[in-house]
Amino acid sequence: MKIAVFSARSYDRAALTRAASQVPAAQVAFEFFEVHLESRTAVLAEGFDAVCAFVNDSLDATVLERLHGLGLRVVALRCAGYNNVDLGAAARLGLTVVRVPAYSPEAVAEHTVALILALNRKIYRAYNRVREGNFALDGLVGFDLHGKTVGLIGTGKIGAAVARILGPGFGCRLVACDPVPNEVCATLGVKYVRLPELFGQADVISLHSPLLPETLHLINRDALAQMKPGVMLINTSRGALIDTPAVIDALKTGQVGYLGLDVYEEETALFFEDRSSTVIPDDVFARLLTFPNVVVTGHQAFLTREALDRIAQTTLENLVGFFATGRCQNQVS
């Protein structure tokens, strides 16, 4: 079984190689390509049995048609989200798409809380000051998280992990909005409310929702106007949940007091690459970086050893299962 791995980084190579070494009977051979999967690079998959792709790879109809033309039958996503895949085209072409629905909810949840703490206690500003010999505390005043209301939009496995940390751990009051309430969250004292109520009550709002047509730009100008002045907004889920220009305007007026992002709507052209020697052409993203109360990380919330190993193991299980039976429990098309 020969697998072409696109957007491969050193940590992907290490984790997938470790996973493959544990199933010698499967005779898995990975070949790693640093380039993104797109229409121009799809030809690299010639002679392979499957491709393994990531969130920043393009799997539109054109790419899928080229993969199908090369004789491939399966695309293995080493991520949970699949909004970068044209599922209609995949179904039409008879291509099976499999994913990793869960790897380490704790990894993303802990990064979420790290962003909250970094913003609240101005860790990034304090770090830079001390390195310059500046030990003044002016401008570093934060607030107690204990007793504050945190609104969780989405209470799946990651949202529930955040609730465990912030509820019993920090003593926060938790409200949530999700069309399918989570019983685990209920045992943690999470109160489910309608979205406008959550906006009006929460001091901190954290997004843990999939990107669907109905959640595109869920955080827009109308939503922002319903929030408490100075609200903290955190997104470790999907970039397009947020209307970024609207949030920039809310930062300028103070309606949003803190913004922590691990994802960005147009991140495909930016993230996972070293662009330190180039000019960033995205004016909206560049504007975000000018605010002292904004912290952006480059889609690294998932990046723990445990999560990488689980992603690799599940990806391999998906592929082995597909080639053995023609189906996989984690397929999305």
C-alpha positions as CSV (number, residue, x, y, z in Angstrom):
1,M,0.0,0.0,0.0
2,K,1.7,3.2,-1.2
3,I,0.5,6.4,0.3
4,A,1.4,9.9,-1.0
5,V,1.5,12.3,2.0
6,F,1.0,16.0,1.0
7,S,1.8,19.1,3.1
8,A,4.2,16.8,5.1
9,R,6.3,18.4,7.8
10,S,8.9,16.8,10.1
11,Y,6.4,16.0,12.8
12,D,4.1,14.3,10.2
13,R,6.9,12.1,8.9
14,A,7.9,11.1,12.4
15,A,4.4,10.2,13.6
16,L,3.3,8.4,10.5
17,T,6.6,6.5,10.3
18,R,6.1,5.4,14.0
19,A,2.6,4.3,13.3
20,A,3.6,2.3,10.2
21,S,6.4,0.5,12.1
22,Q,3.7,-0.9,14.4
23,V,1.8,-2.7,11.6
24,P,4.4,-4.5,9.5
25,A,1.8,-6.8,8.1
26,A,0.0,-4.0,6.4
27,Q,3.1,-3.3,4.3
28,V,2.6,0.4,4.3
29,A,4.9,2.7,2.4
30,F,4.6,6.4,2.8
31,E,6.2,9.0,0.5
32,F,6.3,12.5,1.8
33,F,5.8,15.7,-0.2
34,E,6.1,19.1,1.4
35,V,4.0,20.8,-1.3
36,H,0.3,21.3,-0.8
37,L,-2.1,19.1,-2.8
38,E,-3.6,21.2,-5.5
39,S,-4.4,20.9,-9.2
40,R,-0.7,21.4,-10.2
41,T,0.7,18.9,-7.7
42,A,-1.9,16.2,-8.0
43,V,0.2,14.5,-10.6
44,L,2.7,13.5,-7.9
45,A,0.1,11.0,-6.7
46,E,0.6,8.9,-9.9
47,G,1.5,5.3,-9.0
48,F,0.1,5.6,-5.4
49,D,-2.8,3.7,-3.9
50,A,-4.0,6.7,-1.8
51,V,-3.3,10.3,-0.9
52,C,-3.0,11.6,2.7
53,A,-4.0,15.3,2.9
54,F,-4.2,18.1,5.5
55,V,-6.5,21.0,6.2
56,N,-4.6,23.4,3.9
57,D,-4.7,21.1,0.9
58,S,-7.2,21.7,-1.9
59,L,-9.6,18.9,-2.7
60,D,-11.9,20.7,-5.0
61,A,-13.6,19.0,-8.0
62,T,-10.6,19.6,-10.3
63,V,-8.1,18.0,-7.9
64,L,-10.4,15.1,-7.2
65,E,-11.0,14.5,-10.9
66,R,-7.2,14.4,-11.4
67,L,-6.8,11.9,-8.6
68,H,-9.5,9.8,-10.0
69,G,-7.9,9.8,-13.4
70,L,-4.7,8.5,-11.8
71,G,-6.7,5.5,-10.5
72,L,-6.9,6.5,-6.8
73,R,-9.9,5.4,-4.8
74,V,-9.4,7.0,-1.4
75,V,-8.3,10.3,0.1
76,A,-7.2,10.1,3.8
77,L,-7.5,13.3,5.7
78,R,-5.3,13.5,8.7
79,C,-7.6,16.0,10.4
80,A,-11.2,16.3,11.6
81,G,-12.5,19.0,9.3
82,Y,-13.3,18.4,5.7
83,N,-14.7,21.7,4.5
84,N,-11.8,21.8,2.0
85,V,-13.2,18.7,0.2
86,D,-15.9,18.9,-2.6
87,L,-17.9,15.9,-1.2
88,G,-20.3,16.1,-4.1
89,A,-17.5,15.6,-6.6
90,A,-16.0,12.8,-4.5
91,A,-19.3,10.9,-4.5
92,R,-19.8,11.4,-8.2
93,L,-16.3,10.1,-8.9
94,G,-16.6,7.2,-6.5
95,L,-13.8,8.5,-4.3
96,T,-13.9,7.6,-0.7
97,V,-12.9,10.3,1.8
98,V,-11.9,9.3,5.3
99,R,-10.9,11.5,8.2
100,V,-9.7,11.6,11.8
101,P,-12.8,12.6,13.8
102,A,-11.1,12.9,17.1
103,Y,-7.5,12.7,18.2
104,S,-6.8,14.7,21.3
105,P,-9.6,17.0,22.4
106,E,-7.4,18.0,25.4
107,A,-4.7,19.3,23.1
108,V,-7.1,21.9,21.5
109,A,-8.8,22.6,24.8
110,E,-5.6,23.3,26.6
111,H,-4.4,25.6,23.8
112,T,-7.7,27.4,24.0
113,V,-7.1,28.1,27.7
114,A,-3.5,29.1,27.0
115,L,-4.8,31.8,24.7
116,I,-7.3,33.0,27.3
117,L,-4.6,33.2,30.0
118,A,-2.0,34.8,27.6
119,L,-4.5,37.5,26.7
120,N,-5.9,38.1,30.1
121,R,-2.5,38.2,32.0
122,K,-0.6,39.9,29.0
123,I,2.0,37.1,29.1
124,Y,3.3,38.0,25.6
125,R,3.8,41.7,26.6
126,A,5.4,40.8,29.9
127,Y,7.8,38.4,28.3
128,N,9.0,41.0,25.8
129,R,9.4,43.6,28.5
130,V,11.5,41.5,30.8
131,R,13.8,40.5,27.9
132,E,14.4,44.2,27.4
133,G,15.0,44.8,31.2
134,N,11.7,46.5,31.7
135,F,10.0,45.2,34.9
136,A,7.3,47.8,35.1
137,L,3.8,46.4,35.6
138,D,1.8,49.3,34.1
139,G,-0.5,48.0,31.4
140,L,-0.4,44.4,32.5
141,V,-3.5,44.3,34.7
142,G,-5.7,41.3,34.1
143,F,-8.8,39.9,35.7
144,D,-9.8,36.9,37.8
145,L,-11.2,34.1,35.6
146,H,-12.8,32.7,38.7
147,G,-16.5,33.6,38.7
148,K,-16.5,34.9,35.1
149,T,-19.0,33.6,32.6
150,V,-17.6,31.7,29.7
151,G,-19.8,31.0,26.7
152,L,-19.0,27.8,24.6
153,I,-20.3,27.7,21.1
154,G,-20.2,24.0,20.4
155,T,-19.9,21.4,23.1
156,G,-18.6,18.4,21.3
157,K,-15.5,16.6,22.6
158,I,-13.3,19.7,22.5
159,G,-16.0,22.0,23.9
160,A,-16.5,19.5,26.8
161,A,-12.8,19.4,27.5
162,V,-12.7,23.2,27.7
163,A,-15.7,23.0,30.1
164,R,-13.8,20.5,32.3
165,I,-10.9,22.9,32.6
166,L,-12.7,26.2,33.1
167,G,-15.6,24.9,35.2
168,P,-14.2,22.8,38.0
169,G,-10.7,24.0,37.4
170,F,-11.0,27.8,37.3
171,G,-14.4,28.2,38.9
172,C,-16.0,29.8,35.8
173,R,-19.7,29.9,35.2
174,L,-20.4,28.1,31.9
175,V,-23.1,28.7,29.4
176,A,-23.3,27.0,26.0
177,C,-25.1,26.8,22.7
178,D,-25.3,23.6,20.7
179,P,-28.1,22.0,18.8
180,V,-27.2,18.7,20.5
181,P,-26.5,19.2,24.2
182,N,-23.7,17.2,25.7
183,E,-24.6,15.1,28.8
184,V,-21.0,15.4,30.0
185,C,-21.3,19.2,30.0
186,A,-24.6,19.0,31.9
187,T,-22.9,17.1,34.7
188,L,-20.3,20.0,34.8
189,G,-23.0,22.5,35.4
190,V,-23.1,23.9,31.9
191,K,-26.3,25.8,31.2
192,Y,-27.6,25.6,27.6
193,V,-29.0,28.9,26.3
194,R,-29.9,30.4,23.0
195,L,-27.2,32.1,21.1
196,P,-28.3,35.7,21.8
197,E,-28.4,34.9,25.5
198,L,-24.9,33.5,25.4
199,F,-23.7,36.7,23.6
200,G,-25.3,38.9,26.3
201,Q,-24.0,36.9,29.3
202,A,-20.5,35.8,28.4
203,D,-17.3,37.6,29.5
204,V,-15.3,35.1,27.4
205,I,-16.7,33.4,24.2
206,S,-14.9,30.3,22.8
207,L,-15.8,28.8,19.5
208,H,-15.8,25.0,19.0
209,S,-18.2,24.6,16.1
210,P,-17.7,22.9,12.7
211,L,-17.8,25.1,9.6
212,L,-21.2,24.6,8.0
213,P,-23.2,26.9,5.7
214,E,-25.2,27.9,8.8
215,T,-22.1,28.7,10.9
216,L,-20.2,30.6,8.2
217,H,-19.5,34.1,9.8
218,L,-21.4,33.1,12.9
219,I,-19.5,35.9,14.6
220,N,-20.6,38.9,12.5
221,R,-21.5,42.5,13.1
222,D,-25.0,41.7,14.5
223,A,-23.5,39.0,16.8
224,L,-20.7,41.3,18.0
225,A,-23.3,44.1,18.8
226,Q,-25.1,41.7,21.2
227,M,-21.9,40.9,23.2
228,K,-20.7,42.6,26.4
229,P,-18.4,45.5,25.8
230,G,-14.8,44.3,26.1
231,V,-15.6,40.6,25.5
232,M,-12.8,38.2,25.0
233,L,-13.3,36.1,21.8
234,I,-11.3,32.9,21.2
235,N,-11.3,30.8,18.1
236,T,-9.5,27.5,17.9
237,S,-12.0,25.9,15.6
238,R,-12.5,27.1,12.0
239,G,-11.4,30.5,10.7
240,A,-14.5,31.3,8.7
241,L,-16.7,31.2,11.8
242,I,-15.5,34.8,12.2
243,D,-16.2,37.7,9.9
244,T,-12.7,39.1,10.4
245,P,-13.3,42.7,9.1
246,A,-16.3,43.0,11.5
247,V,-14.1,41.8,14.4
248,I,-11.4,44.4,13.5
249,D,-14.0,47.1,13.6
250,A,-15.1,45.8,17.0
251,L,-11.5,45.8,18.2
252,K,-11.2,49.5,17.2
253,T,-14.3,50.5,19.2
254,G,-13.4,48.3,22.2
255,Q,-16.5,46.1,21.8
256,V,-14.0,43.2,21.6
257,G,-11.5,43.7,24.3
258,Y,-9.3,40.6,23.6
259,L,-9.0,38.3,20.5
260,G,-7.2,35.0,20.5
261,L,-7.0,33.1,17.2
262,D,-5.4,29.8,16.2
263,V,-7.3,29.8,12.9
264,Y,-8.0,32.4,10.2
265,E,-10.4,32.4,7.3
266,E,-7.7,32.9,4.7
267,E,-5.0,30.8,6.4
268,T,-4.4,28.5,3.5
269,A,-2.2,31.2,1.9
270,L,-0.3,31.9,5.1
271,F,-0.1,29.1,7.7
272,F,2.3,26.2,8.0
273,E,5.1,28.0,6.1
274,D,8.0,30.2,7.1
275,R,7.1,33.6,5.7
276,S,9.3,35.7,7.9
277,S,11.4,36.9,4.9
278,T,8.4,37.9,2.8
279,V,5.8,40.6,2.8
280,I,2.4,39.3,3.9
281,P,0.0,40.4,1.1
282,D,-3.2,39.9,3.2
283,D,-4.1,43.4,4.5
284,V,-6.8,42.1,6.8
285,F,-4.4,39.7,8.5
286,A,-1.7,42.4,8.7
287,R,-4.2,44.7,10.4
288,L,-5.0,42.1,13.0
289,L,-1.4,41.9,14.0
290,T,-1.3,45.7,14.8
291,F,-3.5,45.3,17.8
292,P,-1.9,44.9,21.3
293,N,-4.8,42.9,22.5
294,V,-4.7,40.2,19.8
295,V,-2.8,37.0,19.9
296,V,-2.6,34.8,16.8
297,T,-1.0,31.3,16.6
298,G,-0.6,29.5,13.3
299,H,-3.1,26.6,13.7
300,Q,-1.0,24.8,16.3
301,A,-3.7,23.9,18.8
302,F,-3.6,20.2,17.7
303,L,0.2,20.0,17.9
304,T,1.1,17.7,20.8
305,R,2.9,14.4,20.6
306,E,-0.1,12.6,21.8
307,A,-2.4,14.1,19.2
308,L,0.1,13.6,16.4
309,D,0.4,9.9,17.3
310,R,-3.3,9.5,17.5
311,I,-3.8,11.2,14.1
312,A,-1.2,8.9,12.5
313,Q,-2.7,5.8,14.1
314,T,-6.2,6.6,13.0
315,T,-5.1,7.6,9.5
316,L,-3.4,4.3,9.1
317,E,-6.3,2.3,10.5
318,N,-8.6,4.1,8.1
319,L,-6.4,3.1,5.1
320,V,-5.8,-0.4,6.2
321,G,-9.6,-0.9,6.9
322,F,-10.5,0.6,3.5
323,F,-8.2,-1.6,1.5
324,A,-9.3,-4.6,3.4
325,T,-13.0,-4.1,3.2
326,G,-13.7,-1.2,0.9
327,R,-15.2,0.8,3.7
328,C,-14.2,2.6,6.8
329,Q,-16.1,3.8,9.9
330,N,-14.5,7.2,9.6
331,Q,-15.5,7.9,6.0
332,V,-17.3,11.1,5.1
333,S,-18.2,10.2,1.5
